Amino acid sequence: MEKFKEHLQKYLDEKTITSLIDSFNKKEQKGLFLNYLKIKDEEFLKEFPFVKPHPYVEHGYFYDKDDYNFGISLIHELGGVYIQDPSAMIVSSLLPIDENDLILDMCSAPGGKLVQASLALQNKGQILANDLSFSRALTLLSNVERMGLDNVTVTSLDFKRIYKNLPNYFSKIILDAPCSGSGMFRKDEKMIKDWTYEKVIKNSIIQKELIDMAIYMLKEGGTLIYSTCSYSYEEDEEIVEYALNNHKDVHLININNNIKGYRDPSYKETIHLFPSINDGEGQYIAMFRKDGVLVNKELEPLIITKENKSKGGKRVIETYKVNHLFKDEIMKYAIRPGTFVSTAYEGKNDLKYEHHYARTQLFGKNCLNISREDTLKFIKGEPIKVNSDLEHIFPTYNGLTIGYMSNKKGVSKNYYPKGLRKIIN
């Protein structure tokens, strides 16, 4: 910790450093973001009266794990909430949204900032959610499905390979850059032991590469949000300095002055959300705008299909819904090109709707409300009886779609994914 303290002296005074380090011993503040397209805030507060509204983020909340263990709750399982650090939650809340935006979330996993951006678009626009790590991209995909996000393409690609083919392409970019992770010290003691100045410098090099690519791909008049969970000047203000010195067509946008935090005198437009000042684990945020006037084309939703083979060798037609089809050099890396709607098998008059599509449904004609008891059975993978003539049913509980079931000749089949089945009390 002494080496860490010494390197903070590059830009912080002794009092600020002491206050910051002392805050590492305080209890972690838990936070969540509400899926407000499915649950109204007043309904959520009625059911969970001990949560506390976030002072800066609409639909964001603080909570105490002694009051509610949301991580193993039914509302979490059904995509009603996303658990997120309260300071990280502020990042996407600053993003100006247009319904025709093409947004890149460049280092997206596990997906908190993506969730906020997707919901703010109200199922409009299209977001490219990417993570270089394939395993992390799969975690990202699981959160896209759980939350029922209907405007996301998930990829695992290295932009160094393709960014030159995407000049002035995205209207908004979220770059939550990989970093040395000092903003996680209070949350995970291992991060303290793993921290080295060499790691800071190594990440700084990567961050400069990423911001170069992001600015190149940003449309004229577009907005780029850069963030890290690092307290290091070399990963924060120095990256801002590098961007401004090397890209004369971008300038800083001032972060809302009502948000408490530390602002370096040289870059007062940016902000450090220290846990000694804010409730949260710490985040650095800088916003850039590219010179020019932003022009977004009106997006037209479309259906695309992919052909695969079943285990038995038969043709399987997969159907996806997107609001915009990204360029081929992106789509060939897509783990999920859009909302996975349905699967049809060759030789069978048998269309099956997918879990992802089911979770996007909001009060449609095929949505059927069921009891809590049946909801818990359904999540375990058990069949449930319904009084309905509908062949395709999306069972719901308190406005949250659970999944998909078929209902033929009085025989129902539960299609809750086997890998997600669990017991919830």
Stockholm file with secondary structure:
# STOCKHOLM 1.0

chainA/1-425         MEKFKEHLQKYLDEKTITSLIDSFNKKEQKGLFLNYLKIKDEEFLKEFPFVKPHPYVEHGYFYDKDDYNFGISLIHELGGVYIQDPSAMIVSSLLPIDENDLILDMCSAPGGKLVQASLALQNKGQILANDLSFSRALTLLSNVERMGLDNVTVTSLDFKRIYKNLPNYFSKIILDAPCSGSGMFRKDEKMIKDWTYEKVIKNSIIQKELIDMAIYMLKEGGTLIYSTCSYSYEEDEEIVEYALNNHKDVHLININNNIKGYRDPSYKETIHLFPSINDGEGQYIAMFRKDGVLVNKELEPLIITKENKSKGGKRVIETYKVNHLFKDEIMKYAIRPGTFVSTAYEGKNDLKYEHHYARTQLFGKNCLNISREDTLKFIKGEPIKVNSDLEHIFPTYNGLTIGYMSNKKGVSKNYYPKGLRKIIN
#=GR chainA/1-425 SS CHHHHHHHTTTCCHHHHHHHHHHTTSCCCEEEEECTTTSCHHHHHHHCTTCEECSSSTTEEEECTTTCCGGGSHHHHTTSEEECCTTTHHHHHTCCCCTTCEEEETTCTTCHHHHHHHHHTTTCSEEEEECSSHHHHHHHHHHHHHHTCSSEEEECCCGGGTGGGCTTCEEEEEEECCCCCGGGTTTCHHHHHHCCHHHHHHHHHHHHHHHHHHHHHEEEEEEEEEEESCCCGGGTHHHHHHHHHHCTTEEEECCCTTSCCBCCGGGTTSEEECTTTSSSSCEEEEEEEESSCCCCCCCCCEEEEEEEECTTSCEEEEEEEESCCCCHHHHTTEEECSEEEEEEETTCCCEEECHHHHHHCCSCTTEEECCHHHHHHHHHTCCCCCCCCCSEEEEEETTEECCCEEEETTEEEECCCGGGCCCCC
#=GC SS_cons         CHHHHHHHTTTCCHHHHHHHHHHTTSCCCEEEEECTTTSCHHHHHHHCTTCEECSSSTTEEEECTTTCCGGGSHHHHTTSEEECCTTTHHHHHTCCCCTTCEEEETTCTTCHHHHHHHHHTTTCSEEEEECSSHHHHHHHHHHHHHHTCSSEEEECCCGGGTGGGCTTCEEEEEEECCCCCGGGTTTCHHHHHHCCHHHHHHHHHHHHHHHHHHHHHEEEEEEEEEEESCCCGGGTHHHHHHHHHHCTTEEEECCCTTSCCBCCGGGTTSEEECTTTSSSSCEEEEEEEESSCCCCCCCCCEEEEEEEECTTSCEEEEEEEESCCCCHHHHTTEEECSEEEEEEETTCCCEEECHHHHHHCCSCTTEEECCHHHHHHHHHTCCCCCCCCCSEEEEEETTEECCCEEEETTEEEECCCGGGCCCCC
//
